[in-house]
Amino acid sequence: MKRLGKKIIWFLFPVLLVWAGLEIFYRTVETNYTKKHELIQQNYNTAQILILGSSHSYYGLNPEYFSKKTYNFSNISQSLYFDELLLKKHLDSLQNLKAVVLTIGYFTLSQEDDGLEDRWRKYFYDQQMDLDVPSVSILDPKKYSLALSRKFSRSVDLVKEYCEEGTIISHSPNGYGIQDSSDILANKEEIAHIIARKHENGSLDFESNRERIERIIAMCQANGVQVFFVQMPAHPAYVEALDLNKWKKIDELLEEVSHTSNLVHHIDLTRHPAFTVDDLRDADHLTNDGATKCSKLLSDYIDSKLEDR
């Protein structure tokens, strides 16, 4: 019996050692989540425009090219679920905030709460951004161990990246996502059809996220903050590969909420003539040059609406 116990201990020891090492890594190394949590607080007294949303805004809107002090608080695969939680936590502390920019993609309004993209991210929002995330149960062991929240292979990749680069943070101090020419795809039209299939969940049920949008608007109105719902530029092949009726319903919802108040605006840049396929790095993300163009255009639009008040 003692020999069996020793064998179990020797078997578990390396497993526990690896787990402990990864846990220490996640608890001590800065991530996009810890850094953005730190930076938003540094922007409490200065930010006039706050950008929320997914990778479309993370890589597509650069605060450097906005005329007013702007912070990009978006993140990769950040859903409306977390946009609302983040805004709820920080809005009252942003003393000079005038506008919130929220990007809306084809998949945004039909995205389910606690969906596939949130399955591991929710633990990082909970633990590293100090959010009270309703979908994270106090009985869930992953709430207390970030090493358990991600695939082992992905955690190993992050450790390797940190050893090679000295950081796993992928954004600049203003929150804008870092990218270079190596991110630009040559076969954009081909990838557009693949991404379109990935983004299609077949749902036209927007009710949950409509209510979330209405709560976001109400929060901002209570603070005298204008809301700008932005549909970002996309490759024509991507747009055409998706359900036309769903695009129409998305547009109708955003137009409807934008008419509820003069503090709410909708701007659709999906097929805006100012953008060409050269401004895109893939089906639905902008290059740095495309982001510069988009940021300047949106900044001018926001300025005109703020000046009207």
LOTORRO-575156 format. One record per residue (C-alpha): residue in one letter; residue number from 1; x, y, z. Coordinates in Angstrom, 2 decimals, padded with zeros to 5 digits, always signed. Layout:
// residues N
{site "a"; NUM; {X; Y; Z}}
...
//
This chain:
// residues 309
{site "m"; 1; {+000.00; +000.00; +000.00}}
{site "k"; 2; {+002.85; +002.35; +000.87}}
{site "r"; 3; {+004.51; +001.58; -002.46}}
{site "l"; 4; {+001.27; +002.46; -004.27}}
{site "g"; 5; {+001.04; +005.73; -002.35}}
{site "k"; 6; {+004.60; +006.62; -003.32}}
{site "k"; 7; {+003.91; +005.87; -006.97}}
{site "i"; 8; {+000.85; +008.13; -006.90}}
{site "i"; 9; {+002.90; +010.90; -005.30}}
{site "w"; 10; {+005.66; +010.57; -007.88}}
{site "f"; 11; {+003.07; +010.60; -010.65}}
{site "l"; 12; {+001.29; +013.68; -009.31}}
{site "f"; 13; {+004.42; +015.64; -008.38}}
{site "p"; 14; {+005.41; +016.77; -011.91}}
{site "v"; 15; {+001.76; +017.52; -012.73}}
{site "l"; 16; {+001.43; +019.70; -009.64}}
{site "l"; 17; {+004.79; +021.31; -010.37}}
{site "v"; 18; {+003.73; +022.31; -013.89}}
{site "w"; 19; {+000.36; +023.55; -012.61}}
{site "a"; 20; {+002.04; +025.65; -009.90}}
{site "g"; 21; {+004.51; +027.08; -012.42}}
{site "l"; 22; {+001.75; +028.15; -014.80}}
{site "e"; 23; {-000.29; +029.59; -011.95}}
{site "i"; 24; {+002.68; +031.67; -010.81}}
{site "f"; 25; {+003.19; +032.77; -014.42}}
{site "y"; 26; {-000.40; +034.00; -014.78}}
{site "r"; 27; {-000.34; +035.67; -011.38}}
{site "t"; 28; {+002.94; +037.55; -011.85}}
{site "v"; 29; {+003.33; +038.31; -015.58}}
{site "e"; 30; {+001.44; +041.28; -017.01}}
{site "t"; 31; {-001.27; +040.36; -019.52}}
{site "n"; 32; {-003.53; +042.44; -021.76}}
{site "y"; 33; {-006.12; +042.19; -018.99}}
{site "t"; 34; {-003.94; +043.38; -016.09}}
{site "k"; 35; {-002.37; +046.12; -018.21}}
{site "k"; 36; {-005.69; +047.46; -019.50}}
{site "h"; 37; {-007.05; +047.41; -015.94}}
{site "e"; 38; {-004.06; +049.50; -014.85}}
{site "l"; 39; {-004.22; +051.89; -017.81}}
{site "i"; 40; {-007.93; +052.65; -017.58}}
{site "q"; 41; {-007.38; +053.92; -014.05}}
{site "q"; 42; {-004.54; +056.14; -015.27}}
{site "n"; 43; {-007.02; +057.61; -017.78}}
{site "y"; 44; {-009.76; +058.37; -015.24}}
{site "n"; 45; {-009.09; +062.12; -015.21}}
{site "t"; 46; {-008.07; +062.63; -018.83}}
{site "a"; 47; {-009.99; +060.37; -021.21}}
{site "q"; 48; {-012.68; +062.15; -023.22}}
{site "i"; 49; {-013.44; +059.27; -025.56}}
{site "l"; 50; {-013.57; +055.60; -024.56}}
{site "i"; 51; {-013.45; +052.85; -027.17}}
{site "l"; 52; {-015.03; +049.48; -026.43}}
{site "g"; 53; {-015.55; +046.39; -028.56}}
{site "s"; 54; {-013.75; +043.39; -030.01}}
{site "s"; 55; {-010.67; +042.98; -032.21}}
{site "h"; 56; {-012.29; +045.20; -034.86}}
{site "s"; 57; {-011.73; +048.24; -032.63}}
{site "y"; 58; {-008.67; +046.80; -030.87}}
{site "y"; 59; {-006.80; +046.75; -034.20}}
{site "g"; 60; {-008.92; +049.31; -036.02}}
{site "l"; 61; {-009.15; +052.45; -033.89}}
{site "n"; 62; {-005.94; +054.16; -032.84}}
{site "p"; 63; {-006.36; +056.85; -030.14}}
{site "e"; 64; {-003.27; +058.61; -031.48}}
{site "y"; 65; {-005.36; +059.92; -034.40}}
{site "f"; 66; {-008.33; +061.20; -032.41}}
{site "s"; 67; {-008.35; +064.92; -031.72}}
{site "k"; 68; {-009.54; +064.38; -028.15}}
{site "k"; 69; {-007.82; +062.33; -025.46}}
{site "t"; 70; {-008.92; +058.76; -026.20}}
{site "y"; 71; {-008.32; +055.37; -024.63}}
{site "n"; 72; {-008.92; +052.09; -026.44}}
{site "f"; 73; {-010.51; +049.75; -023.85}}
{site "s"; 74; {-011.43; +047.05; -026.35}}
{site "n"; 75; {-009.87; +043.60; -026.48}}
{site "i"; 76; {-009.66; +040.54; -028.71}}
{site "s"; 77; {-013.06; +038.76; -028.83}}
{site "q"; 78; {-014.50; +041.14; -026.23}}
{site "s"; 79; {-018.27; +040.66; -026.29}}
{site "l"; 80; {-021.04; +043.11; -025.42}}
{site "y"; 81; {-021.38; +041.12; -022.21}}
{site "f"; 82; {-017.98; +042.40; -021.05}}
{site "d"; 83; {-018.34; +045.82; -022.67}}
{site "e"; 84; {-021.30; +046.41; -020.36}}
{site "l"; 85; {-019.53; +045.07; -017.26}}
{site "l"; 86; {-016.43; +047.19; -017.92}}
{site "l"; 87; {-018.45; +050.33; -018.57}}
{site "k"; 88; {-020.54; +049.76; -015.46}}
{site "k"; 89; {-017.40; +049.45; -013.34}}
{site "h"; 90; {-015.48; +052.45; -014.69}}
{site "l"; 91; {-017.97; +054.97; -016.11}}
{site "d"; 92; {-018.50; +056.99; -012.95}}
{site "s"; 93; {-014.73; +057.35; -012.46}}
{site "l"; 94; {-014.11; +058.79; -015.95}}
{site "q"; 95; {-014.54; +062.40; -014.93}}
{site "n"; 96; {-014.09; +064.06; -018.34}}
{site "l"; 97; {-015.67; +061.44; -020.57}}
{site "k"; 98; {-017.70; +062.84; -023.45}}
{site "a"; 99; {-018.20; +059.85; -025.76}}
{site "v"; 100; {-018.22; +056.07; -025.78}}
{site "v"; 101; {-017.46; +054.29; -029.06}}
{site "l"; 102; {-018.79; +050.75; -029.33}}
{site "t"; 103; {-018.06; +048.68; -032.43}}
{site "i"; 104; {-020.76; +046.28; -033.62}}
{site "g"; 105; {-019.86; +043.38; -035.90}}
{site "y"; 106; {-022.04; +040.94; -037.80}}
{site "f"; 107; {-021.81; +038.45; -034.92}}
{site "t"; 108; {-022.13; +040.89; -032.02}}
{site "l"; 109; {-025.89; +041.08; -031.52}}
{site "s"; 110; {-026.59; +037.36; -031.86}}
{site "q"; 111; {-023.70; +036.31; -029.64}}
{site "e"; 112; {-024.80; +034.24; -026.66}}
{site "d"; 113; {-023.80; +035.04; -023.09}}
{site "d"; 114; {-021.03; +032.74; -021.86}}
{site "g"; 115; {-020.43; +031.52; -025.39}}
{site "l"; 116; {-017.40; +029.73; -026.78}}
{site "e"; 117; {-015.24; +032.87; -027.00}}
{site "d"; 118; {-015.90; +033.67; -023.33}}
{site "r"; 119; {-015.29; +030.19; -021.94}}
{site "w"; 120; {-011.75; +030.96; -020.75}}
{site "r"; 121; {-011.63; +034.73; -021.07}}
{site "k"; 122; {-014.27; +035.26; -018.39}}
{site "y"; 123; {-011.85; +034.06; -015.70}}
{site "f"; 124; {-009.28; +036.67; -016.73}}
{site "y"; 125; {-011.88; +039.44; -016.69}}
{site "d"; 126; {-012.94; +038.20; -013.27}}
{site "q"; 127; {-009.48; +037.86; -011.73}}
{site "q"; 128; {-007.33; +040.34; -013.64}}
{site "m"; 129; {-009.79; +043.17; -014.31}}
{site "d"; 130; {-011.55; +042.99; -010.96}}
{site "l"; 131; {-014.97; +042.39; -012.49}}
{site "d"; 132; {-017.88; +040.68; -010.82}}
{site "v"; 133; {-018.67; +038.28; -013.69}}
{site "p"; 134; {-022.09; +036.65; -013.19}}
{site "s"; 135; {-021.20; +033.67; -015.39}}
{site "v"; 136; {-018.31; +032.71; -013.08}}
{site "s"; 137; {-019.57; +030.60; -010.20}}
{site "i"; 138; {-017.88; +030.73; -006.81}}
{site "l"; 139; {-017.90; +026.91; -006.95}}
{site "d"; 140; {-015.94; +026.86; -010.21}}
{site "p"; 141; {-012.29; +025.86; -009.51}}
{site "k"; 142; {-011.17; +027.84; -012.57}}
{site "k"; 143; {-012.20; +031.00; -010.74}}
{site "y"; 144; {-009.29; +030.38; -008.38}}
{site "s"; 145; {-006.78; +028.92; -010.84}}
{site "l"; 146; {-006.09; +030.67; -014.13}}
{site "a"; 147; {-003.77; +027.80; -015.09}}
{site "l"; 148; {-006.85; +025.57; -015.32}}
{site "s"; 149; {-008.82; +028.03; -017.45}}
{site "r"; 150; {-006.85; +027.68; -020.69}}
{site "k"; 151; {-005.66; +024.83; -022.86}}
{site "f"; 152; {-002.27; +023.60; -021.68}}
{site "s"; 153; {-000.77; +024.03; -025.16}}
{site "r"; 154; {-001.84; +027.68; -025.29}}
{site "s"; 155; {-000.37; +028.36; -021.86}}
{site "v"; 156; {+002.92; +026.81; -022.99}}
{site "d"; 157; {+002.89; +029.03; -026.10}}
{site "l"; 158; {+002.44; +032.10; -023.92}}
{site "v"; 159; {+005.35; +031.10; -021.69}}
{site "k"; 160; {+007.53; +030.64; -024.78}}
{site "e"; 161; {+006.41; +034.04; -026.12}}
{site "y"; 162; {+007.26; +035.69; -022.81}}
{site "c"; 163; {+010.71; +034.05; -022.74}}
{site "e"; 164; {+011.42; +035.22; -026.31}}
{site "e"; 165; {+009.82; +038.68; -026.24}}
{site "g"; 166; {+009.92; +039.60; -022.56}}
{site "t"; 167; {+006.19; +040.39; -022.64}}
{site "i"; 168; {+002.84; +038.94; -023.71}}
{site "i"; 169; {+001.14; +042.35; -023.89}}
{site "s"; 170; {-000.02; +043.00; -027.45}}
{site "h"; 171; {-001.15; +046.63; -027.26}}
{site "s"; 172; {+000.41; +050.07; -026.96}}
{site "p"; 173; {-000.06; +052.34; -023.91}}
{site "n"; 174; {-003.14; +053.93; -025.51}}
{site "g"; 175; {-004.75; +050.48; -025.78}}
{site "y"; 176; {-004.38; +050.09; -029.56}}
{site "g"; 177; {-003.44; +046.58; -030.74}}
{site "i"; 178; {+000.08; +046.10; -032.10}}
{site "q"; 179; {+000.37; +044.69; -035.63}}
{site "d"; 180; {+002.79; +044.87; -038.54}}
{site "s"; 181; {+003.05; +043.96; -042.22}}
{site "s"; 182; {+003.38; +040.26; -041.37}}
{site "d"; 183; {-000.29; +040.32; -040.31}}
{site "i"; 184; {-001.51; +041.31; -043.79}}
{site "l"; 185; {-002.92; +038.39; -045.79}}
{site "a"; 186; {-002.46; +038.07; -049.53}}
{site "n"; 187; {-005.59; +035.95; -050.12}}
{site "k"; 188; {-008.13; +038.25; -048.48}}
{site "e"; 189; {-011.05; +037.23; -050.68}}
{site "e"; 190; {-010.50; +033.54; -049.99}}
{site "i"; 191; {-010.21; +034.05; -046.24}}
{site "a"; 192; {-013.31; +036.27; -046.32}}
{site "h"; 193; {-015.52; +033.25; -047.07}}
{site "i"; 194; {-013.88; +031.20; -044.31}}
{site "i"; 195; {-014.34; +033.96; -041.73}}
{site "a"; 196; {-017.92; +034.52; -042.87}}
{site "r"; 197; {-018.72; +030.86; -042.15}}
{site "k"; 198; {-017.03; +031.17; -038.75}}
{site "h"; 199; {-019.08; +034.24; -037.83}}
{site "e"; 200; {-022.45; +032.81; -038.88}}
{site "n"; 201; {-024.31; +031.22; -035.97}}
{site "g"; 202; {-027.66; +031.18; -037.77}}
{site "s"; 203; {-029.37; +033.20; -035.05}}
{site "l"; 204; {-031.54; +036.29; -035.46}}
{site "d"; 205; {-032.26; +036.50; -031.75}}
{site "f"; 206; {-030.91; +039.92; -030.73}}
{site "e"; 207; {-033.13; +040.39; -027.67}}
{site "s"; 208; {-030.53; +039.81; -024.94}}
{site "n"; 209; {-027.96; +042.09; -026.55}}
{site "r"; 210; {-030.59; +044.66; -027.47}}
{site "e"; 211; {-031.41; +044.94; -023.77}}
{site "r"; 212; {-027.69; +045.19; -023.04}}
{site "i"; 213; {-027.33; +048.03; -025.56}}
{site "e"; 214; {-030.27; +049.82; -023.99}}
{site "r"; 215; {-028.66; +049.52; -020.54}}
{site "i"; 216; {-025.38; +050.88; -021.93}}
{site "i"; 217; {-027.24; +053.84; -023.45}}
{site "a"; 218; {-029.06; +054.49; -020.16}}
{site "m"; 219; {-025.77; +054.46; -018.21}}
{site "c"; 220; {-024.17; +056.90; -020.61}}
{site "q"; 221; {-027.21; +059.20; -020.73}}
{site "a"; 222; {-027.21; +059.41; -016.94}}
{site "n"; 223; {-023.64; +060.73; -017.17}}
{site "g"; 224; {-024.25; +063.02; -020.16}}
{site "v"; 225; {-022.01; +060.84; -022.35}}
{site "q"; 226; {-022.75; +060.36; -026.05}}
{site "v"; 227; {-022.75; +056.85; -027.53}}
{site "f"; 228; {-021.46; +056.01; -031.01}}
{site "f"; 229; {-022.30; +052.59; -032.44}}
{site "v"; 230; {-019.83; +051.89; -035.24}}
{site "q"; 231; {-019.87; +049.17; -037.87}}
{site "m"; 232; {-016.29; +048.84; -039.06}}
{site "p"; 233; {-015.03; +048.46; -042.68}}
{site "a"; 234; {-015.00; +044.93; -044.09}}
{site "h"; 235; {-014.02; +043.15; -047.29}}
{site "p"; 236; {-016.85; +043.14; -049.88}}
{site "a"; 237; {-016.55; +039.35; -050.22}}
{site "y"; 238; {-017.06; +038.97; -046.46}}
{site "v"; 239; {-020.14; +041.19; -046.46}}
{site "e"; 240; {-021.67; +039.42; -049.45}}
{site "a"; 241; {-021.03; +035.96; -048.00}}
{site "l"; 242; {-023.26; +036.63; -045.01}}
{site "d"; 243; {-027.04; +036.74; -044.58}}
{site "l"; 244; {-028.44; +039.92; -046.12}}
{site "n"; 245; {-031.52; +039.77; -043.88}}
{site "k"; 246; {-029.33; +039.63; -040.79}}
{site "w"; 247; {-027.28; +042.63; -041.95}}
{site "k"; 248; {-030.56; +044.48; -042.47}}
{site "k"; 249; {-031.85; +043.58; -039.03}}
{site "i"; 250; {-028.58; +044.71; -037.41}}
{site "d"; 251; {-028.78; +048.02; -039.26}}
{site "e"; 252; {-032.44; +048.50; -038.33}}
{site "l"; 253; {-031.76; +047.88; -034.64}}
{site "l"; 254; {-028.85; +050.32; -034.55}}
{site "e"; 255; {-030.84; +052.95; -036.44}}
{site "e"; 256; {-033.77; +052.47; -034.06}}
{site "v"; 257; {-031.72; +052.92; -030.88}}
{site "s"; 258; {-029.88; +055.88; -032.40}}
{site "h"; 259; {-033.20; +057.69; -032.78}}
{site "t"; 260; {-034.11; +057.27; -029.11}}
{site "s"; 261; {-031.91; +060.19; -028.06}}
{site "n"; 262; {-029.73; +062.91; -029.53}}
{site "l"; 263; {-026.92; +061.42; -027.45}}
{site "v"; 264; {-026.90; +058.20; -029.50}}
{site "h"; 265; {-025.44; +057.84; -032.99}}
{site "h"; 266; {-024.95; +055.09; -035.56}}
{site "i"; 267; {-022.25; +055.18; -038.20}}
{site "d"; 268; {-021.95; +052.35; -040.74}}
{site "l"; 269; {-018.48; +052.12; -042.29}}
{site "t"; 270; {-018.92; +048.56; -043.59}}
{site "r"; 271; {-018.81; +049.62; -047.24}}
{site "h"; 272; {-017.67; +053.20; -046.83}}
{site "p"; 273; {-016.10; +054.43; -050.11}}
{site "a"; 274; {-013.07; +055.84; -048.28}}
{site "f"; 275; {-011.79; +052.30; -047.66}}
{site "t"; 276; {-010.35; +049.82; -050.15}}
{site "v"; 277; {-009.21; +046.22; -049.76}}
{site "d"; 278; {-005.69; +047.58; -049.28}}
{site "d"; 279; {-006.85; +049.06; -045.97}}
{site "l"; 280; {-007.70; +045.58; -044.70}}
{site "r"; 281; {-005.29; +042.97; -043.36}}
{site "d"; 282; {-007.87; +040.20; -043.71}}
{site "a"; 283; {-011.66; +039.91; -044.10}}
{site "d"; 284; {-012.73; +042.29; -041.34}}
{site "h"; 285; {-009.69; +043.87; -039.67}}
{site "l"; 286; {-007.87; +047.02; -040.70}}
{site "t"; 287; {-004.15; +047.49; -041.28}}
{site "n"; 288; {-002.32; +050.21; -039.38}}
{site "d"; 289; {-002.83; +052.56; -042.34}}
{site "g"; 290; {-006.49; +051.60; -042.53}}
{site "a"; 291; {-006.85; +052.18; -038.79}}
{site "t"; 292; {-005.26; +055.62; -039.15}}
{site "k"; 293; {-007.76; +056.53; -041.85}}
{site "c"; 294; {-010.70; +055.14; -039.87}}
{site "s"; 295; {-009.63; +056.82; -036.63}}
{site "k"; 296; {-009.35; +060.25; -038.28}}
{site "l"; 297; {-012.70; +059.84; -040.01}}
{site "l"; 298; {-014.45; +058.76; -036.81}}
{site "s"; 299; {-012.74; +061.47; -034.78}}
{site "d"; 300; {-014.07; +064.15; -037.14}}
{site "y"; 301; {-017.56; +062.65; -036.95}}
{site "i"; 302; {-017.52; +062.54; -033.15}}
{site "d"; 303; {-016.18; +066.09; -032.94}}
{site "s"; 304; {-019.04; +067.34; -035.12}}
{site "k"; 305; {-021.64; +065.67; -032.89}}
{site "l"; 306; {-020.03; +066.92; -029.68}}
{site "e"; 307; {-019.89; +070.45; -031.06}}
{site "d"; 308; {-023.62; +070.32; -031.86}}
{site "r"; 309; {-024.43; +070.11; -028.16}}
//
